[in-house]
């Protein structure tokens, strides 16, 4: 019986034990050329080896967790200005 190749990860998903090349990260998350540099400015840790840049899955998950705790993210939860 033929083995099927593993399914590619769904768009936007990431595992803590993954090592994502920058190009894969951009493709998986639909990020443009400026998104990764902006994420780095906002605290995303990257690893550079030679001329290649990588993101560890655990760093990406921590980055998004921290973004979710920023005041702007909390304020944008769909509630009205009066807290209702």
N, CA, C and O atoms as a DFTB+ gen file, in Angstrom:
336 C
 N C O
     1  1       0.830      -1.177       0.000
     2  2       0.000       0.000       0.000
     3  2       0.885       1.255       0.000
     4  3       1.855       1.345       0.752
     5  1       0.533       2.205      -0.848
     6  2       1.293       3.454      -0.911
     7  2       0.988       4.325       0.295
     8  3      -0.155       4.440       0.738
     9  1       2.043       4.932       0.810
    10  2       1.850       5.888       1.896
    11  2       1.580       7.257       1.303
    12  3       2.222       7.683       0.343
    13  1       0.615       7.929       1.900
    14  2       0.343       9.299       1.475
    15  2       1.347      10.230       2.124
    16  3       1.738      10.030       3.274
    17  1       1.763      11.248       1.385
    18  2       2.652      12.234       2.022
    19  2       1.883      12.946       3.124
    20  3       0.663      13.083       3.042
    21  1       2.590      13.400       4.157
    22  2       1.881      14.114       5.230
    23  2       1.214      15.372       4.692
    24  3       1.733      16.032       3.792
    25  1       0.064      15.690       5.255
    26  2      -0.637      16.901       4.835
    27  2       0.147      18.124       5.276
    28  3       0.689      18.154       6.381
    29  1       0.210      19.132       4.416
    30  2       0.899      20.359       4.842
    31  2       0.105      21.010       5.974
    32  3      -1.116      20.871       6.037
    33  1       0.788      21.710       6.854
    34  2       0.075      22.398       7.938
    35  2      -0.955      23.362       7.368
    36  3      -0.743      23.973       6.321
    37  1      -2.062      23.486       8.069
    38  2      -3.091      24.433       7.639
    39  2      -2.577      25.855       7.754
    40  3      -1.714      26.165       8.574
    41  1      -3.127      26.702       6.915
    42  2      -2.711      28.104       6.923
    43  2      -2.897      28.701       8.308
    44  3      -3.974      28.614       8.897
    45  1      -1.836      29.306       8.819
    46  2      -1.894      29.976      10.107
    47  2      -1.573      29.091      11.288
    48  3      -1.457      29.587      12.409
    49  1      -1.425      27.792      11.075
    50  2      -1.129      26.920      12.213
    51  2       0.376      26.784      12.384
    52  3       1.144      26.901      11.429
    53  1       0.778      26.531      13.629
    54  2       2.196      26.361      13.926
    55  2       2.318      25.505      15.177
    56  3       1.484      25.580      16.080
    57  1       3.361      24.698      15.219
    58  2       3.659      23.878      16.394
    59  2       4.899      24.430      17.078
    60  3       5.786      24.981      16.425
    61  1       4.955      24.282      18.382
    62  2       6.085      24.810      19.151
    63  2       7.406      24.197      18.721
    64  3       8.444      24.848      18.841
    65  1       7.402      22.962      18.223
    66  2       8.650      22.291      17.874
    67  2       9.078      22.494      16.414
    68  3      10.017      21.845      15.953
    69  1       8.405      23.382      15.690
    70  2       8.763      23.651      14.297
    71  2       9.869      24.694      14.184
    72  3      10.033      25.558      15.045
    73  1      10.608      24.583      13.109
    74  2      11.558      25.620      12.705
    75  2      11.076      26.088      11.336
    76  3      11.084      25.323      10.372
    77  1      10.662      27.335      11.258
    78  2      10.064      27.862      10.032
    79  2      11.009      28.811       9.319
    80  3      11.373      29.848       9.874
    81  1      11.416      28.478       8.097
    82  2      12.149      29.466       7.305
    83  2      11.238      30.666       7.058
    84  3      10.018      30.514       6.981
    85  1      11.813      31.838       6.936
    86  2      11.026      33.066       6.769
    87  2      10.050      32.949       5.599
    88  3       8.913      33.410       5.704
    89  1      10.467      32.346       4.496
    90  2       9.587      32.221       3.327
    91  2       8.366      31.353       3.640
    92  3       7.261      31.652       3.186
    93  1       8.557      30.295       4.404
    94  2       7.441      29.418       4.778
    95  2       6.503      30.163       5.724
    96  3       5.281      30.060       5.610
    97  1       7.079      30.906       6.646
    98  2       6.278      31.685       7.580
    99  2       5.404      32.679       6.822
   100  3       4.213      32.803       7.106
   101  1       5.989      33.384       5.863
   102  2       5.227      34.359       5.072
   103  2       4.084      33.673       4.322
   104  3       2.960      34.173       4.293
   105  1       4.385      32.527       3.719
   106  2       3.372      31.793       2.955
   107  2       2.260      31.275       3.866
   108  3       1.077      31.418       3.555
   109  1       2.642      30.681       4.979
   110  2       1.656      30.067       5.869
   111  2       0.730      31.086       6.512
   112  3      -0.445      30.804       6.745
   113  1       1.263      32.280       6.800
   114  2       0.457      33.292       7.456
   115  2      -0.049      34.368       6.504
   116  3      -0.761      35.282       6.920
   117  1       0.314      34.263       5.233
   118  2      -0.138      35.254       4.263
   119  2       0.491      36.609       4.481
   120  3      -0.096      37.637       4.144
   121  1       1.690      36.612       5.046
   122  2       2.381      37.864       5.334
   123  2       3.077      38.393       4.087
   124  3       3.583      37.623       3.271
   125  1       3.097      39.712       3.949
   126  2       3.840      40.361       2.885
   127  2       5.300      40.531       3.284
   128  3       5.722      40.065       4.343
   129  1       6.058      41.195       2.436
   130  2       7.491      41.390       2.671
   131  2       7.786      42.225       3.914
   132  3       8.844      42.061       4.522
   133  1       6.885      43.107       4.300
   134  2       7.131      43.991       5.449
   135  2       6.655      43.407       6.773
   136  3       6.996      43.929       7.835
   137  1       5.879      42.341       6.726
   138  2       5.284      41.802       7.959
   139  2       6.308      41.218       8.918
   140  3       6.238      41.471      10.121
   141  1       7.257      40.442       8.410
   142  2       8.259      39.849       9.292
   143  2       9.141      40.917       9.940
   144  3       9.349      40.861      11.152
   145  1       9.667      41.884       9.190
   146  2      10.429      42.947       9.860
   147  2       9.614      43.692      10.914
   148  3      10.144      44.059      11.962
   149  1       8.328      43.917      10.643
   150  2       7.469      44.590      11.629
   151  2       7.302      43.702      12.863
   152  3       7.345      44.196      13.990
   153  1       7.116      42.411      12.662
   154  2       6.985      41.489      13.799
   155  2       8.278      41.474      14.617
   156  3       8.235      41.408      15.845
   157  1       9.418      41.535      13.945
   158  2      10.699      41.586      14.661
   159  2      10.802      42.863      15.498
   160  3      11.252      42.822      16.643
   161  1      10.383      44.000      14.924
   162  2      10.406      45.257      15.680
   163  2       9.499      45.174      16.906
   164  3       9.765      45.801      17.932
   165  1       8.428      44.394      16.787
   166  2       7.472      44.270      17.891
   167  2       7.814      43.125      18.836
   168  3       7.044      42.820      19.748
   169  1       8.983      42.478      18.621
   170  2       9.458      41.508      19.600
   171  2       9.592      40.070      19.155
   172  3      10.007      39.235      19.959
   173  1       9.264      39.731      17.914
   174  2       9.418      38.347      17.455
   175  2      10.899      38.001      17.353
   176  3      11.661      38.698      16.684
   177  1      11.300      36.924      18.017
   178  2      12.693      36.478      17.958
   179  2      12.906      35.655      16.699
   180  3      12.106      34.774      16.382
   181  1      13.981      35.941      15.985
   182  2      14.338      35.180      14.793
   183  2      15.767      34.678      14.948
   184  3      16.537      35.175      15.771
   185  1      16.100      33.678      14.134
   186  2      17.444      33.112      14.131
   187  2      17.981      33.269      12.712
   188  3      17.332      32.852      11.753
   189  1      19.145      33.859      12.579
   190  2      19.774      34.001      11.272
   191  2      20.943      33.048      11.186
   192  3      21.799      33.010      12.069
   193  1      20.971      32.277      10.110
   194  2      22.074      31.363       9.847
   195  2      22.506      31.618       8.419
   196  3      21.763      31.346       7.476
   197  1      23.713      32.143       8.263
   198  2      24.162      32.536       6.927
   199  2      23.272      33.667       6.436
   200  3      23.101      34.678       7.117
   201  1      22.715      33.489       5.267
   202  2      21.818      34.518       4.745
   203  2      20.347      34.143       4.915
   204  3      19.471      34.795       4.347
   205  1      20.079      33.111       5.681
   206  2      18.706      32.633       5.873
   207  2      18.198      33.005       7.257
   208  3      18.953      33.012       8.230
   209  1      16.920      33.310       7.331
   210  2      16.288      33.685       8.592
   211  2      15.220      32.643       8.925
   212  3      14.471      32.197       8.056
   213  1      15.170      32.269      10.196
   214  2      14.223      31.266      10.673
   215  2      13.498      31.786      11.904
   216  3      13.981      32.671      12.610
   217  1      12.318      31.208      12.141
   218  2      11.552      31.501      13.345
   219  2      11.223      30.167      13.997
   220  3      10.708      29.258      13.346
   221  1      11.521      30.057      15.281
   222  2      11.155      28.854      16.021
   223  2       9.671      28.939      16.367
   224  3       9.167      30.001      16.733
   225  1       8.988      27.821      16.246
   226  2       7.560      27.796      16.531
   227  2       7.236      28.312      17.917
   228  3       6.259      29.038      18.102
   229  1       8.056      27.939      18.899
   230  2       7.784      28.392      20.269
   231  2       7.903      29.908      20.388
   232  3       7.177      30.519      21.172
   233  1       8.806      30.527      19.625
   234  2       8.940      31.981      19.658
   235  2       7.745      32.659      18.983
   236  3       7.283      33.710      19.429
   237  1       7.255      32.052      17.914
   238  2       6.103      32.615      17.222
   239  2       4.854      32.544      18.107
   240  3       4.081      33.500      18.166
   241  1       4.659      31.424      18.786
   242  2       3.518      31.286      19.685
   243  2       3.603      32.284      20.836
   244  3       2.596      32.882      21.216
   245  1       4.798      32.465      21.391
   246  2       4.985      33.446      22.470
   247  2       4.712      34.863      21.977
   248  3       4.122      35.675      22.690
   249  1       5.146      35.153      20.754
   250  2       4.927      36.470      20.159
   251  2       3.437      36.772      20.043
   252  3       2.988      37.851      20.431
   253  1       2.670      35.822      19.512
   254  2       1.233      36.049      19.358
   255  2       0.529      36.112      20.708
   256  3      -0.434      36.862      20.868
   257  1       0.993      35.346      21.666
   258  2       0.416      35.418      23.005
   259  2       0.631      36.809      23.600
   260  3      -0.278      37.384      24.199
   261  1       1.844      37.346      23.429
   262  2       2.145      38.689      23.937
   263  2       1.310      39.743      23.209
   264  3       0.858      40.707      23.828
   265  1       1.101      39.569      21.897
   266  2       0.274      40.524      21.155
   267  2      -1.147      40.533      21.692
   268  3      -1.781      41.585      21.773
   269  1      -1.640      39.369      22.056
   270  2      -2.994      39.275      22.585
   271  2      -3.162      39.964      23.912
   272  3      -4.287      40.263      24.314
   273  1      -2.064      40.225      24.609
   274  2      -2.116      40.897      25.904
   275  2      -1.883      42.395      25.808
   276  3      -1.963      43.096      26.818
   277  1      -1.593      42.904      24.603
   278  2      -1.376      44.338      24.432
   279  2      -2.700      45.077      24.560
   280  3      -3.737      44.556      24.147
   281  1      -2.686      46.289      25.127
   282  2      -3.933      47.043      25.308
   283  2      -4.739      47.225      24.029
   284  3      -5.965      47.127      24.072
   285  1      -4.099      47.484      22.895
   286  2      -4.838      47.692      21.649
   287  2      -5.601      46.432      21.260
   288  3      -6.720      46.522      20.754
   289  1      -5.016      45.265      21.486
   290  2      -5.693      44.015      21.156
   291  2      -6.870      43.783      22.087
   292  3      -7.919      43.305      21.657
   293  1      -6.706      44.115      23.342
   294  2      -7.775      43.925      24.315
   295  2      -8.918      44.894      24.040
   296  3     -10.084      44.514      24.140
   297  1      -8.603      46.136      23.694
   298  2      -9.633      47.135      23.411
   299  2     -10.428      46.781      22.167
   300  3     -11.606      47.124      22.073
   301  1      -9.818      46.111      21.224
   302  2     -10.485      45.770      19.972
   303  2     -11.280      44.483      20.049
   304  3     -11.318      43.734      19.073
   305  1     -11.913      44.201      21.169
   306  2     -12.623      42.945      21.325
   307  2     -14.092      43.012      20.917
   308  3     -14.848      42.088      21.219
   309  1     -14.509      44.057      20.254
   310  2     -15.869      44.151      19.765
   311  2     -16.836      44.840      20.709
   312  3     -18.008      45.003      20.370
   313  1     -16.385      45.241      21.868
   314  2     -17.265      45.927      22.797
   315  2     -17.375      47.399      22.424
   316  3     -16.487      47.952      21.774
   317  1     -18.453      48.020      22.831
   318  2     -18.628      49.446      22.596
   319  2     -17.695      50.269      23.452
   320  3     -17.070      49.740      24.372
   321  1     -17.589      51.548      23.168
   322  2     -16.699      52.431      23.927
   323  2     -17.087      52.552      25.395
   324  3     -16.245      52.860      26.238
   325  1     -18.362      52.311      25.703
   326  2     -18.799      52.432      27.091
   327  2     -18.688      51.117      27.848
   328  3     -19.191      50.998      28.965
   329  1     -18.013      50.100      27.230
   330  2     -17.784      48.833      27.915
   331  2     -18.915      47.850      27.764
   332  3     -18.922      46.812      28.426
   333  1     -19.892      48.158      26.891
   334  2     -21.003      47.226      26.687
   335  2     -20.852      46.480      25.403
   336  3     -21.698      45.651      25.067
